[in-house]
Amino acid sequence: MKLYKNIFLFILVVSFSTIAYAQEDVWRDLIVKSKNLYQQGKYQKAIDVAFEALEVSEKTFGPDHPYFAVTLNNLAELYRAQGKYKEAEPLYKRALKIAEKSSGSDSLYVALSLKNLAQLYHKQGKNSEAEPLYERSLSILEKELGKNHTHLVDLLEDLAVCYRKSGRIKEAKELEERTKEIRSKAE
């Protein structure tokens, strides 16, 4: 009898694992579909599919999982790209909280969330709110990737623009020079 119980438990665990993997595949497919629809200019359909991905990720991974945060970020990006900043901001903030809680305050998920929220504020001309987020994201990415990684270029450029707009010309020039150096080494 005990053998049958163990076999039953094993089958149960395997079947739940299979379902979870299948749902993860569904989630990934929805993320890709949403991005493709956006690239085709089908913005509302992209948002609808992103909401579907959000629902799948919440049911599959839970509302505190990094994948759920990624899904929130993706939906917020769709809104930001369309100028729907009011809709994007709470999604970015929620994604940031989840990333900090689930991955630690210095993770790449946190750096991405900070950068995205900073870009939103930057787009709105809220440079005083964007700068500290860019700076914190940059700090994390430098620790994780190194100070001369090509993935820092866009972030450095955005931060330089913020510095220029707030009158921090010397700091902006330093970032611009650093960007040029990174690009030249990458070629």
PyMOL commands that set and color helices and strands:
alter all, ss='L'
color gray80, all
select helices_A, chain A and resi 2-39+43-61+66-81+85-103+108-123+127-145+150-165+169-186
alter helices_A, ss='H'
color red, helices_A
deselect
rebuild
show_as cartoon
